[in-house]
Amino acid sequence: MSVSFAASAALLHSFRNTVISSLRAAGCVFAEDEADLILSAAGSPDELRAMVDRRAAGHPLEHVVGWAEFCGLRIAVDPGVFVPRRRTEFLVRQAVARALGRGPDVVAVDLCCGSGALGAALVAGVGEAGVGTDVALHAADIDRAAVRCARRNVAAFGGRVLEGDLYAPLPAALRGRVDVLLANAPYVPTEAIGLLPAEARVHEARVALDGGPDGLDVQRRVAAGAARWLAPGGHLLMETSERQASRTARTFARGGLVPEVARCEELGATVVIGTLGAFPQR
């Protein structure tokens, strides 16, 4: 255990025990682990108390400490910004595999980018493969807070983050040139928002969660426009639920893409991948 403010070993032990007790009383299942993360992030005893109070009040741990671990990266997550889920790492793995098959220069777009975690992890994953593939990353989100956060996260990977609705802010020069299009679009039906854990329902932007009456409104819009932006043989990858996967796949097909469904039981993740044929729709 480490802390960012100076204290004796005895005092640190006392701090830790107090934090654990507070978190347990608030219902945090992994109180010990969370206490260590909060202690490592706090810069002073006053900041520590404020962070513990926020966590005990139900704020997401990632918002409290200011970051989330995703695909081995430390992703900055500001208050109100969607926290990247571990299951979405499966989408990134699928995207990396397809990017590596697109040649040495890959154009990637991350729509509904939130914190920018997916785009950053895609570039990092391709780089770790060590095959000399370069990724030019563009990302976009309609939420200004998410855009500010994403810009910090993708800067180290040479990415560009734009503010606007789906494809609207993308440069026209990207049309017909995108090799990998990621879109972790919201897919929770509106009436199911109230059933989400309070950490998401109260503390994350509604626009990042609400997929409309059947959960597929944003997915339909992304799929309908994808063929105009993808390069021949390019891929659209989108997370969805197992229950919605068949409808998401049909949405891809209506947009001119050849769909396939990939699942990961370990992460409880479902991803629909659509591939544009050799004769793209214009």
C-alpha angles and dihedrals in degrees: 000000000000133000131199095226124067117257139145120262091250092051092048090052090051092048091050094050091048092049092048092050092050093048093046090051088053091054100256106159095201096042096151095052092044091049091055092050093049092047091051091051100044117099097195141005090261091052089047092055091048092050093049090049091052093049092047088051090059104263113149112265089234091058090048096052094032100237146063130210111237127167089342093307128114103233119195111234119189124202111282094020120119111262112230111244124225091234089064089067085080090061090052092050090052091048093049091052091053095043090055089058094055101075134255098311117050127183112208132183126195110199121191082019099173107180091359091247097136096050093045092048091048093055091044092049093050090048092051089055087068097211098127097256116149121204123207103202127202122177135183140186135171093221114087094207090053091049092053090050094045092052090061093048100047098039092090089054096050093249128153121220122201131190118230148079113308110292096358098094096042117110112259088230089073093065110119092005106083113114099181123025116188119192119172089182120178112269106173112117112242095243091052095057089089090059094058120104112273090245088068101028096051105026106037126071113270090223089063093055111032114088096175130253096328097021094248104089096105093038090056091052093049093047093046092057101036098090091060091057105035122091116234106286091015122142137232114202123191134172117227139155123276089244093053098040098097092051091046089051091052089051089055091050091052088053091057098261130125104236132210130176122224124189136191114199093190093060097029088236132151123190129182115208121196123193125200115225126233092272106056122204114253 
